[in-house]
Amino acid sequence: MQSTGRGWLRSLAVGVVAVGLATQGAGVAQARPSEPAGPAAAPGAPGGGAVVVRGLPGHHAAVRADVVRLGGHVTRDLPIVDGVAATVSAAAAAALAADPDVVSVTEDVSGHVMAYNGDLGYDPTADTGSILDVATIIGATKAYQAGWTGKGIDVALIDTGVAPVKGLTSGNVVNGPDLSFDSQHADVRYKDAYGHGTHMASIIAGRDQVESPADYAKPDRFHGIAPDARIISLKVGASDGAADVSQVIAAIDWVTQHAHDPGMNIRVLNLSYGTDGKQDSHLDPLAYAAEAAWRKGIVVVVAGGNDGTADVDLANPALDGNLLAVGASDPMGTLALSDDTVPAFANRGTSKRHVDMVAPGVHILGLRVPNGAVDQAYPSARVGTRFFRGSGTSQSTAVVSGAAALLLQRYPGLSPQQVKMILGYSAQFMAKGTTTNAGAGIVNVSAAMSAAGNSFIRTLMSTTTATFGTGLGSLELARGSSHVGLDGVALSGERDIFGAPFVPLVWAPKTLLGTAWTADGSWNGNAWTGAGFDAAGDWSGRSWVAASWTGTAWSGRSWVGRSWVNNSWDGRSWVADSWQGRSWVDAGWSSATWS
């Protein structure tokens, strides 16, 4: 059954690059004509039709050869779209449109890429992976024009940290506690040496500089979906991305407990993370921690997962129907929604539990961490000097977190349940999606604001009664197959990274009350972090003196030879311990995975 926003209410009971017409003096994204859904025949006699031929990722050379083979003349190479600008006959244009190497053939009335921005390194109005185009697709640019930018809303980002790159240094990032294995060295504490967290932060609330709300709708500078929201970064992923479930649970507990401390207003929690654990979400401790945050008024936005080709179930904790689970959509290189699809990598879900909605999650252009782990591993994903393409439900989750921040600025009294229901009610119909793989459809924050303004709808959206879990299940089952390792020993069983027993009967009541953390920075019986923000504005760090799960004291760990002391995050290679296990929900950073 195909989904509409209203049909979804009933069901609750149970970066490809685009080039449009290359006109002189092109305006903002809304003014760009959508790319035709079918083949575009080139006008004029042979050799007289100007077109842009866009190829599949990595097929630039093949597209160029195809144009020449069909008698066309290449006027400009366009590697950013894996294609060329060319003059071809009408017959050649039709043949190219049917060519397996080619994504589209589009009229080019002036023979150049529209509005290319040299500072950004791409065309923000023609690239559907750009945040500007994503903001257009989900109606966020209309919110900017109405004055809503997420200001006053804090978004907790539990991830691999945030690197202070341009676009994340304009004053709206705060470092909460670093609970990762990297936290034991000041040189990498808080900083993202992996690359995932920085990418997510930039999608949610990046901005090159503070601007007026209406100016965020212009393509001049980079910004995220909610550019005036504030990121509260909790680093749990180490320099190779690895994190244990116990670290993630501890981070969620911190958010729940400190969400409304003086100067804080955490209303959204972004968790672009998931394991393949299949434990009943009513028992699962990770899901229960997220539910506790939800019950304290925080919209918990979680990634549906990227194992769709092999696994229909959602990732954990997205399996929990009380949370807001997000899947990915592929805009297929256009702003029109009629051709949007659900990419193969996205988990499909079942009639019992599927994603609540989707958002663009293919070829998304976010900020990169120069020489971070992902940046070094996938240089082909770099765009210009500042940006990086990523595909996955991670990126889609960040988009929806930004949308939730915009909605909550406009209507701060909304409960998490109302936010979830209103975003679903107002989602855009996805013709090529179904309820099980696309939920309500593509998020539309502008329509959500209109719906939330209706008191009847707002009341209707708060009538669903939720049944929450107990959290009394197994920490090991929450991990699924995701285990971190140290000195050849995997962390498993009912214990945290310090080897301390995890006892749900003791932990669960504290989590719900928001007392899991003690005033001195201890969680589950051990000191993990400091007790408050330091003079630099970061949550203070702490040396780990307890033993690890291997029996080795953390204080005795030798970091010598790891190249962390004298190397800066932005200038050197990171040579880190191999913390086995990666659960960050992204599908790929390499162009090889994009097709």
HUSULVEN-V815743 format. One record per residue. N is the residue number from 1. PSI is psi in whole degrees, 0 to 359 (NA if undefined). D_CENTER is the distance of its C-alpha to the mean C-alpha in Angstrom with 1 decimal. Layout:
N_PSI_D_CENTER / N_PSI_D_CENTER
This chain:
1_129_27.4 / 2_156_25.2 / 3_142_23.2 / 4_167_23.7 / 5_318_22.4 / 6_325_25.7 / 7_328_26.2 / 8_326_23.0 / 9_321_24.8 / 10_324_27.5 / 11_344_25.3 / 12_338_23.9 / 13_312_27.3 / 14_NA_27.0 / 15_24_12.7 / 16_141_16.1 / 17_142_18.1 / 18_141_20.4 / 19_123_23.8 / 20_201_25.8 / 21_126_29.4 / 22_74_29.9 / 23_151_31.9 / 24_144_33.3 / 25_37_32.0 / 26_146_28.9 / 27_208_27.4 / 28_173_24.0 / 29_327_21.6 / 30_335_23.2 / 31_353_26.5 / 32_129_25.4 / 33_144_26.9 / 34_149_24.7 / 35_136_25.3 / 36_144_28.0 / 37_330_27.0 / 38_186_30.1 / 39_142_32.2 / 40_116_33.3 / 41_135_36.9 / 42_139_37.9 / 43_160_40.7 / 44_182_44.1 / 45_168_46.3 / 46_130_45.2 / 47_356_43.6 / 48_1_43.2 / 49_123_39.8 / 50_123_36.8 / 51_161_33.5 / 52_125_30.1 / 53_115_29.4 / 54_129_25.8 / 55_171_25.5 / 56_153_23.2 / 57_129_21.1 / 58_3_23.7 / 59_22_26.6 / 60_310_27.7 / 61_321_31.1 / 62_320_31.8 / 63_317_31.1 / 64_315_33.4 / 65_324_36.0 / 66_319_35.8 / 67_313_36.5 / 68_318_39.5 / 69_326_40.8 / 70_12_40.9 / 71_10_42.9 / 72_169_40.2 / 73_119_40.0 / 74_121_36.8 / 75_339_36.7 / 76_134_33.5 / 77_137_31.0 / 78_73_27.3 / 79_335_25.4 / 80_337_22.1 / 81_13_22.4 / 82_37_24.3 / 83_202_27.3 / 84_158_30.3 / 85_138_32.1 / 86_165_35.5 / 87_128_38.6 / 88_165_39.6 / 89_166_41.9 / 90_320_41.0 / 91_320_41.8 / 92_322_39.6 / 93_318_36.6 / 94_320_37.0 / 95_321_37.3 / 96_321_34.2 / 97_333_32.2 / 98_357_33.3 / 99_135_32.7 / 100_341_30.2 / 101_346_28.8 / 102_135_28.0 / 103_317_25.2 / 104_157_27.0 / 105_118_30.1 / 106_138_29.9 / 107_137_32.8 / 108_98_32.7 / 109_346_35.4 / 110_356_35.3 / 111_21_34.0 / 112_158_31.2 / 113_136_27.5 / 114_132_26.8 / 115_38_25.9 / 116_131_24.7 / 117_112_23.6 / 118_326_25.0 / 119_320_23.2 / 120_325_19.7 / 121_10_20.9 / 122_175_19.9 / 123_105_20.9 / 124_340_18.4 / 125_344_20.3 / 126_351_20.8 / 127_108_17.6 / 128_357_15.4 / 129_350_12.4 / 130_149_13.1 / 131_329_11.4 / 132_314_15.0 / 133_322_15.3 / 134_318_12.1 / 135_325_13.6 / 136_315_16.8 / 137_321_15.7 / 138_9_14.5 / 139_13_17.5 / 140_328_16.0 / 141_328_18.6 / 142_326_21.3 / 143_319_20.1 / 144_315_20.4 / 145_335_23.9 / 146_358_24.8 / 147_8_24.0 / 148_120_20.8 / 149_7_18.1 / 150_6_16.8 / 151_135_19.7 / 152_354_20.9 / 153_127_17.8 / 154_135_16.3 / 155_115_12.7 / 156_128_12.9 / 157_105_10.2 / 158_109_11.5 / 159_215_10.4 / 160_19_12.4 / 161_179_13.5 / 162_127_13.3 / 163_141_15.7 / 164_64_18.0 / 165_161_17.5 / 166_134_18.5 / 167_345_16.0 / 168_28_15.4 / 169_21_19.1 / 170_15_20.3 / 171_8_20.7 / 172_33_17.7 / 173_128_16.4 / 174_133_18.4 / 175_110_18.6 / 176_197_19.2 / 177_143_20.8 / 178_111_20.0 / 179_14_20.6 / 180_171_19.8 / 181_337_22.6 / 182_344_22.2 / 183_344_23.4 / 184_4_27.0 / 185_124_27.2 / 186_335_26.9 / 187_333_26.0 / 188_0_22.4 / 189_133_22.1 / 190_327_18.9 / 191_148_17.9 / 192_101_15.1 / 193_358_17.3 / 194_305_14.7 / 195_341_12.0 / 196_311_8.6 / 197_320_8.7 / 198_318_9.9 / 199_314_7.3 / 200_315_4.7 / 201_320_8.1 / 202_325_9.1 / 203_319_6.7 / 204_306_7.7 / 205_25_11.2 / 206_156_12.3 / 207_139_15.8 / 208_324_18.8 / 209_161_21.2 / 210_131_22.0 / 211_172_23.3 / 212_152_24.9 / 213_314_22.6 / 214_330_24.1 / 215_340_23.6 / 216_344_19.8 / 217_357_20.5 / 218_157_22.2 / 219_11_20.9 / 220_319_22.7 / 221_165_20.0 / 222_142_16.3 / 223_159_14.3 / 224_189_11.0 / 225_320_11.0 / 226_77_13.0 / 227_340_14.8 / 228_5_17.4 / 229_166_15.4 / 230_134_15.7 / 231_126_13.3 / 232_105_15.2 / 233_125_14.0 / 234_109_15.3 / 235_123_15.4 / 236_339_16.1 / 237_133_15.1 / 238_185_18.0 / 239_347_18.4 / 240_12_17.9 / 241_352_14.9 / 242_140_17.3 / 243_145_17.4 / 244_154_19.7 / 245_325_19.1 / 246_326_21.7 / 247_320_19.7 / 248_317_16.7 / 249_316_19.3 / 250_320_21.1 / 251_317_18.0 / 252_317_17.5 / 253_320_21.3 / 254_317_21.2 / 255_313_18.8 / 256_319_21.1 / 257_329_24.1 / 258_9_23.3 / 259_327_21.2 / 260_31_24.3 / 261_160_26.1 / 262_127_28.0 / 263_0_25.7 / 264_145_22.6 / 265_65_21.0 / 266_112_17.9 / 267_346_17.2 / 268_139_13.5 / 269_120_12.0 / 270_122_8.3 / 271_87_8.6 / 272_58_6.0 / 273_151_9.5 / 274_152_12.5 / 275_173_16.0 / 276_21_18.4 / 277_138_20.8 / 278_11_22.7 / 279_145_24.6 / 280_125_25.3 / 281_340_22.7 / 282_339_25.7 / 283_333_26.7 / 284_126_23.5 / 285_322_23.2 / 286_314_19.4 / 287_321_19.2 / 288_320_22.1 / 289_317_20.5 / 290_321_17.6 / 291_322_20.3 / 292_319_22.2 / 293_317_19.5 / 294_316_19.4 / 295_343_23.1 / 296_10_23.2 / 297_15_21.5 / 298_127_17.8 / 299_111_15.3 / 300_112_13.3 / 301_120_10.0 / 302_151_9.4 / 303_136_8.0 / 304_330_11.1 / 305_159_11.4 / 306_30_12.2 / 307_32_15.9 / 308_333_17.0 / 309_343_19.8 / 310_344_21.4 / 311_121_20.3 / 312_335_20.2 / 313_150_19.4 / 314_162_16.0 / 315_163_14.7 / 316_125_16.1 / 317_11_15.6 / 318_341_14.2 / 319_337_17.8 / 320_115_18.9 / 321_351_19.7 / 322_347_19.9 / 323_173_16.1 / 324_102_13.6 / 325_134_12.1 / 326_134_9.7 / 327_180_10.3 / 328_145_9.7 / 329_155_12.3 / 330_113_13.9 / 331_351_15.7 / 332_31_18.2 / 333_11_18.8 / 334_163_20.1 / 335_343_19.4 / 336_146_21.6 / 337_345_20.1 / 338_335_23.1 / 339_2_22.0 / 340_143_18.4 / 341_169_17.9 / 342_120_15.8 / 343_154_15.1 / 344_331_17.2 / 345_341_14.6 / 346_134_13.1 / 347_137_15.2 / 348_327_17.8 / 349_175_18.8 / 350_175_22.4 / 351_333_24.6 / 352_318_24.5 / 353_121_20.8 / 354_175_18.1 / 355_151_14.8 / 356_329_15.6 / 357_174_13.9 / 358_165_11.6 / 359_158_9.7 / 360_131_9.5 / 361_25_7.6 / 362_126_10.4 / 363_36_11.4 / 364_132_8.8 / 365_106_10.6 / 366_177_9.3 / 367_146_11.7 / 368_159_13.3 / 369_103_15.4 / 370_125_18.8 / 371_14_20.4 / 372_172_17.6 / 373_313_17.7 / 374_321_15.0 / 375_320_16.6 / 376_325_20.0 / 377_330_19.3 / 378_67_17.9 / 379_337_19.7 / 380_344_19.6 / 381_355_15.9 / 382_144_17.0 / 383_119_17.7 / 384_211_20.3 / 385_348_20.5 / 386_341_17.3 / 387_165_14.4 / 388_138_12.7 / 389_137_11.4 / 390_147_8.9 / 391_136_8.7 / 392_169_7.4 / 393_346_6.4 / 394_308_3.6 / 395_319_2.4 / 396_321_4.9 / 397_317_4.6 / 398_321_3.5 / 399_314_6.1 / 400_326_8.3 / 401_318_8.4 / 402_319_9.7 / 403_319_11.9 / 404_322_13.3 / 405_320_14.2 / 406_315_16.1 / 407_321_17.9 / 408_332_18.8 / 409_318_20.3 / 410_321_22.4 / 411_77_23.3 / 412_344_23.0 / 413_358_25.3 / 414_140_23.0 / 415_163_22.4 / 416_320_19.2 / 417_319_21.1 / 418_320_21.9 / 419_313_18.4 / 420_312_17.3 / 421_319_20.5 / 422_319_20.7 / 423_324_17.2 / 424_317_18.4 / 425_323_21.9 / 426_4_20.9 / 427_153_18.3 / 428_136_19.5 / 429_135_21.5 / 430_102_20.2 / 431_326_23.4 / 432_19_22.2 / 433_166_20.2 / 434_169_21.8 / 435_320_21.4 / 436_334_20.5 / 437_346_17.7 / 438_358_16.5 / 439_232_17.7 / 440_343_18.8 / 441_203_17.2 / 442_127_14.9 / 443_141_14.0 / 444_99_16.4 / 445_329_16.5 / 446_314_19.8 / 447_326_21.5 / 448_321_20.1 / 449_321_21.9 / 450_317_25.0 / 451_319_24.9 / 452_338_24.5 / 453_349_27.5 / 454_113_29.6 / 455_326_31.1 / 456_315_32.1 / 457_318_28.6 / 458_318_27.3 / 459_316_30.0 / 460_322_29.4 / 461_359_25.7 / 462_9_26.8 / 463_346_29.5 / 464_130_27.6 / 465_123_28.8 / 466_148_26.3 / 467_113_27.7 / 468_162_26.0 / 469_188_26.5 / 470_336_28.6 / 471_14_26.4 / 472_19_29.6 / 473_206_28.3 / 474_132_27.7 / 475_322_25.3 / 476_319_26.0 / 477_332_25.2 / 478_329_21.8 / 479_330_21.1 / 480_232_22.0 / 481_6_22.5 / 482_110_20.2 / 483_137_22.7 / 484_156_22.8 / 485_150_26.2 / 486_129_28.5 / 487_34_31.9 / 488_5_31.6 / 489_123_31.2 / 490_143_28.3 / 491_120_27.3 / 492_172_28.1 / 493_192_29.9 / 494_64_29.9 / 495_153_29.3 / 496_190_26.7 / 497_343_26.3 / 498_1_29.6 / 499_6_31.4 / 500_139_32.0 / 501_137_32.5 / 502_114_29.9 / 503_101_31.9 / 504_325_30.1 / 505_332_33.2 / 506_318_33.2 / 507_316_29.4 / 508_314_28.5 / 509_324_30.8 / 510_320_29.7 / 511_314_26.0 / 512_324_26.9 / 513_347_29.1 / 514_38_26.7 / 515_20_29.2 / 516_331_27.6 / 517_137_27.6 / 518_167_31.0 / 519_337_31.9 / 520_6_32.3 / 521_26_28.8 / 522_146_29.6 / 523_133_27.8 / 524_36_29.5 / 525_358_32.6 / 526_151_31.4 / 527_115_30.5 / 528_325_26.9 / 529_182_26.5 / 530_189_28.4 / 531_357_29.5 / 532_182_28.1 / 533_140_26.8 / 534_184_28.9 / 535_335_30.6 / 536_355_27.7 / 537_7_25.4 / 538_150_23.5 / 539_129_24.0 / 540_147_26.9 / 541_180_26.7 / 542_143_29.3 / 543_137_31.1 / 544_121_30.8 / 545_348_34.4 / 546_170_34.1 / 547_154_34.2 / 548_178_31.2 / 549_344_31.3 / 550_351_33.4 / 551_350_36.0 / 552_134_35.6 / 553_135_35.3 / 554_324_32.2 / 555_341_34.5 / 556_0_36.2 / 557_132_33.2 / 558_119_34.0 / 559_1_31.4 / 560_136_34.1 / 561_0_33.3 / 562_359_29.5 / 563_29_29.4 / 564_333_27.5 / 565_312_30.3 / 566_0_31.1 / 567_134_28.0 / 568_155_25.5 / 569_334_21.8 / 570_6_22.1 / 571_350_25.3 / 572_169_25.8 / 573_145_24.7 / 574_127_23.5 / 575_91_25.7 / 576_166_24.5 / 577_148_25.8 / 578_95_24.4 / 579_104_22.6 / 580_145_22.4 / 581_123_19.6 / 582_123_15.9 / 583_14_13.7 / 584_128_10.2 / 585_84_8.6 / 586_150_8.0 / 587_329_10.8 / 588_147_12.2 / 589_357_12.6 / 590_141_16.1 / 591_339_17.7 / 592_337_19.7 / 593_353_17.0 / 594_332_16.1 / 595_NA_19.2
